């Protein structure tokens, strides 16, 4: 008995310690609630579509759990601190609205088209555009749905992992929330949790593998080699999607930030300049004016690849041939660095894949002729020729031919670049029945 009494206390202590440790680990794994909670405002519903309202200093957060609300709170505060947004206790500091989507939650929208409509409306507001009319949005979403019908299950899973801005009109419209209540939410967004992203990343990986097998893109014998890699692929995809979620959500939170607005306006100036500098035949004064605008945008956005590409075109049109090549070298360096930091970025950078689609709602010309690798190659080839680097120009012209093709199946923009370069270099080009208008 004495032996039993002497050993029981340590055993009980160990059991108590293990219980406490288990509870602690469970709590940490599930996340923490928002660090500061304010009194719920009377004009906002305490619950909405199965979600509870968490009123924090920076946002009104609707979430199905304190952990999900805490994740949204920490991400919002982190973005604010990173970009030096005003402290929430300062007078006039803006407050946002965050709808959190966690694993197991009911979907915000019941179908893909409704979700795409919400996304397009929010993207238009982020871009500083007038709200597109219902007919234009409907045509756009129908087009996306039709073109992606075969891959719709994969698209649906990807869309669930992307945070989106919610346009002011949709807060009171589609979401039926009081966007004019007190406190006023000056920005709104839908945010997926990391748990949801992990869940959907696994589903996407499995769907992609199944689709590849059905299309016989993966030989049956290779399936057994791929399957052991699936857990790693799932984890990598979830990690990348979480990084992109955080980056995209910055645009939502910073909608009222003067610096972000200036960056957005600079990108709009660059988009307009591209419509001038991508074509030959304008006056030197036109090109000089657009070059000045793009040069100013680069000062604000020095590592934005799209801006740098337009700068290279503007430099070529204004006779700055050495600068053209130097800028295109920087485009390659920035792109290589981005690829190194984010493996598989071509597949995973959803924002870049969606932005041209969204742009078609406002201007299909911009979307169909955005600067890219083909325009980079064209302007590099012409700049090298102007500088007397004939061998290098010829080599890059051959690459341009392979990229564009001469059988009439390439885009009008690519074909137009090829014709302009061929004329400068004195090269023959096979005729095509397709018009060439960049």
N, C-alpha and C positions, 0 to 999 in steps of 0.2 A: 504493500500500500504506500509505504514511504517513497518507494521508487517511482510509483505511478504519479504521486503528487508532485514529485520533483521534476518529472518530464512533461506533465500536462501544460503548465504555463507557457513554456517555449513553443510547444506545438500550437496552442491557441494563439499565441502572438504571431507565429508564422502564417496561420490561416487568416488571421485578421489582416496582416500585411498584404497577403496575396489578394484578398478581397478588395482592399482599398486600391491596390495597384491595378487590378482588373477594371475597377470602376473608372480609375483615372485614365487608363489607356483607351477605354471605350469612349469616354467623354472627349478625349483629344482626337480620336479617330472620327468622331461624328461632327467635330467642329465646335465653335463657341458662338454664343449669341452676340448680337451687337453690343459693343462696349458701353454705349450710352443710349438709354431709351427715354424718350420724352413722353409726356402725356398725350394720348391719342387725340387728334383734333376731331371736334364734334362733326364737322362738315364732311369728313371722309368716312366711308363705311368701315366698320371694325373688321368685317370679313368680306372677301370678294372671291367668288369662284373657288371656294374651298381653301382660300389663303387668308391668313391673319395679317392685320396691319401692324407693322413695327415702325414706329415713328422715331427716326434718328436725327441728329443735328443736320445732316446733309441730304437726307432723302426720306421719302415715304416708301417703305418697302413692304410689298405683299409677298409672303412666302408661306409654305406649308409647315415649316419648322424653324425654330430659333437658329439652328445651325446654318440652314440655307440663307436666312436673313443676315446672319453674321458674316457669311462669306461675301454677300453683296455689299455690306457695310464696309468691310475691310478693303475690298477692291475699290470702292468709291473713294474712301479716304486716302488710299494709296495714290490714286490718280491725282487727287487734289493736291496732295503734298508734293508729288513729283513735278507738277507744273505750277506750283506756287499759287494755287487758287485761294481766294480770301478765306480766312478762318470762319467757320460757321457761326461764331458768336459776334462777328462784325455786322453792323447794320446793313441791310440791303443784300446780304449774301443769298444767292439763289439756292433753291432746294429742288431736288429732282424726284421723279417717280420711278421706282424699279419694280418690275414684275419678275419674280424669280421662278424659273422652271427647274424643278429637281426631279431626280429619277422617281418614277411612280406617280408623278403629278399628271392631272388631266391636261390635255393639250390646250393652248390658248385658242387656236383655230382648228376647225374640224377637217379642213382639207388643204391640199397644197396651194391651190389658187388663192384661197383666203389669206394664207400665210405670205405668199408672194406679194399680194396686194398690199398688205400691211408693211412689208419690207420696202416695196417701191415707193410708197407714200413717205415713209420715214427717210429713205435715201434722198428723195427729192428735197425734203426739208433740210437735211444735213448739207446738201449741195447748194443751198441758198436759192433754189429754184421755186417758181410758182408751183402750187399744187397741181399736178397733172390731172386732166379731166378724167372722169370715170371711164369713158369710152377708150381713151388712150391706154389707161391702166389695164382695162379688160383685154384689149388687143395684145398688149405686151405679155401679160400673164398667160394668155392662151398660147402665144407663140412659144414661151418657155416650156409650158406643159407639153405642147406637141413635140417640140424638138427633143425633149428629155423623157418621152413616154417610156421608152425601153429601159431606161435607168431610173425610173421614178422611185422605186424603193430606196435606192442609194441616195438620190437627191433629197428625199424626205428626211433620211437620217442625218445628212449633212446640214440641212436647214435647221434642224433642232439644236445643233451645236453652235450656231452663229448668233451672237447678240445683235439685236436690231434696235434702231431708233424708232420711236413711235411718234408720228406726226401729231401736232396739237389737235387737229380735227378728229383723229382716231381715238384720242384719249376719251373724249366725250361721246364719240360715235361708236366705233367698233368695240371698244372696251367698256363703254357706259360708265365711266368714272368722272367725277366732277372736277375737270381741269381748271375751273374758275373759282374753286372753293378756297378757303383759307386754311393752311398756308398754300399759296399757289405753287404748283410744280412747273418750273420754266423749261424743264427737259424731262423726257420720259424714255424708258427703254426696257426691253425684255432681255433677261440675263440667264443663260444656262449655268448650272452649277458644275463643278468639277466632277461630281459623282455622275451627273447625267452624261457628261462628255465621255467619261470612262465607259459607261454603259453603251452609249451609241457608237463609240469608236470600235468596240468589240463587234457590234452588229454590222457596221459598215465593212469591217475587215472580212467578216464571214460572207456578206453579200457580194463583195468584190470577188472573193475566191470562188463562190458558187457561180457567179456570172462568167468568170473566166473559164471555168470548167465546162459550163454549158456551151460556150462559144468555141470550145476546144482550143482556146488560146494557151492553156496549160496542158501539155501532154499527160495522159493518165499516169504514166510512170513517174512524172515529176511531182504529182500531188503529194506523194509520201515524203518527198524531200521538203516541200513547202510547209506541210502541217506542223512540224516541230518549231517552225519559226513564227507561227501565228501569235503566240502570247507576246513575243517581242514586238511584232508589228503592231498589235493592238496597243501596247504600252507607248510605243513611239508616236503613233497617231494621236492618242489621247494627250500626250505631252505637247505635241505641236498644236493641236486644236485649242488647248488651254492657253498657250502663248498667244495665239491669234485672237482668241476671245478677249483676253486682257487688252491687247492692242486696239481691237475694234471698239471695245467698250469705252476707251478713252474719247473717241469721237462723240459718243453719246453724252458722257459726263461734261465734256468741255464745250458743249454747244453755245454756252453763254460767255465763254472765255474770249476776251478781245484778241489775244495772241492766236488762238485757234481760228477765229473768224478771219484774221489777217492771212493766215496760211491758206485757208479755204479760198479766199478771194484771189490770192496769188496763183493758185492752181487754176482757177477759172480764167485768169488772164492768160495763162500759158495755153489752156485749151483753145482759146480764141486765136492766140498767136499762131498756133499750129495750123489753123485753117488757111493762114496766109503763107507761112514759110515752107510748108510742105510742097507748094506748087511753084514752078518757074513762071516767069512772065510778069510779075508785079514790078512796080517802080522801086528804085533804090530807096526812096523816101519811105515807102510802105515797109520795106524790110528793115530799115534802120529803126523805125518806130517800134516794130514788134520785137526786134532784138533788145531794145532798151527795157521793154516790159519783162521779157524773159530773164534778162540779166538781173533785174531787181528781184524776181522770184527766186533765182538761184541763191542770191544772198540770204534769203530767208529759209530756203529749203535746199541746202547744199548737197544733200545725199539722196534726193528724190530722183529715181531713175527716169521717170517719165519727164520731169522737168529738164533733166540733163539732156535727154534725147532731143527735146525741142530746141534747147540751146544750141546743140550741134548743128541742127538744120538752120537756125537763124544765123549762126556764125558763117556757115557756108554761103548763104544767100547774101551776106554782107561782105564777102571776100576775105574772111578770116580763116584761111584754109588750115594753117598750122593749129590754130585754136580748135578747129573742128575735130581734128584727129586727136588732140589732147583730151577734149571733152569725151569723145567716144571711148578713149582708153579708160577714162574714169568710170564711164558707164559699165564697162567690163569689170573693172576692179570692184565697184560697189556691188554689182550683181554676183560676182564670185564670192565676196564676203558674205552676202546674204545667204547664198546657197550653202556656204560652209556652216553658218550659224543655224540654218534651218533645213535639215535634210529633207528632200522630197518637197521643197517649197512649191514646185510647179503644180503638184497635185493639191497641196494643202492650203495655198493662199487663196482662200475662198473670196476674199474681198476683191482681189484683182480679177477673178473669174466673173464675178457678178457685176462689177462696176461698168464694163462696157455694155452689158445687157440692160442695166438700169438706164444708161445714157441713151439708149435707143428710144426711150419714152420721150425724150426732149429733142434729141438731134441724132438721127441715124447716121448722118454723115460723119460726125465726130467718132462714133463708135466703130464704124466700119473702116476708119483710116487712122486709128490711133498709132502713135509712133511705136516702133518695135524693132526687132532684129533686122527685118527687111529694109526699113528706112535707114537704120544704122549702117548697114552694108552699102547702101546706095550712096549716102553722103560721104562715107569714108572713101569709096572708090573715086568719086568725083573730086574730092579734095586732094587725094594722092595724085591724080592726073594733073590737076591744076598746079601742083607743086613740082611736076616733072618726074614723079616717081612712077614711071611707066610700068615697070615690071610688077610692082606691088599693085598698081591699079588693075592691070590685066588679071592678076591672080584673084583679086577680090571680085572682079567682074565675072569670072568663071563661077565663083561661089554664089554670086547674086543670080546668075542664070539657073543654077541648080535649085536655089531657094525658091525662086519665082516660077520657073518653068516657062517654056515657050510654046506650050500646046493649047493655050487658051483656057486651061482649067484653073489658073491662079486667080487671085482677087484682082479687081480693077486697079486698086491702089498699087499692088505689087507690080502689075504689068506696066503701069505708068512710070514707076521708078526705073524699070528696066529699059523702057524706051528712051527716057531722058539720059540715062547713063550711056546707052549705046550710041546715041547721037553725039554726045560729047567725046567719046572715045573713038568714034568713026567705025563702029562695029555694025555688021549687018544683023538684022533681027527678023525672025520668021514672022510673017503676017498672021493675024488671028482675027476671027470674026467678032470677037468681043471688043466692046469699046474700052478705051483706056482713059479713065478719069479718076485721079487719086482722091 
